[in-house]
Amino acid sequence: MSETDEPFDPVHWPEENSVDESTLRNRLGIPPTVSVETQNSDAFFESQTQGEAGDDEIEKERARKFRHLQDKFRRHLSNVKIFRVKHSPSADTNLEILIIDKTPAGEIVGLKTKAVET
């Protein structure tokens, strides 16, 4: 779970061949020295949608919103991938997170956001 509440920005890349690290690096200009990890979408959403005992109303609402987002992705896309781009090797991990997939029309769509994990 991120320690910031950054907004989501849309991702729309027309006419791409595949959803992979190479496409991501080319589209975003990510150099080879920057770490890019792929995460299973079920694991990503589970970590965002599972509440814990003692969660306040803000945390419960955040989890509800992520469950809604997960449902939308599952309904409209079939092979959602999560990419975690680690721009800094510091103790506080600054990440750019992309939730993307390829549509039947051949476009890559999804969302991206920033996160800080310690």
Sequence and secondary structure as in RCSB ss.txt:
>XXXX:A:sequence
MSETDEPFDPVHWPEENSVDESTLRNRLGIPPTVSVETQNSDAFFESQTQGEAGDDEIEKERARKFRHLQDKFRR
HLSNVKIFRVKHSPSADTNLEILIIDKTPAGEIVGLKTKAVET
>XXXX:A:secstr
  SS    EEEEE S S  SHHHHHHHHT  TTSEEEEEEHHHHHHHHH   TT  HHHHHHHHHHHHHHHHHHH
H SS EEEEEE   SSSEEEEEEEEEE TTS EEEEEEEEEE 
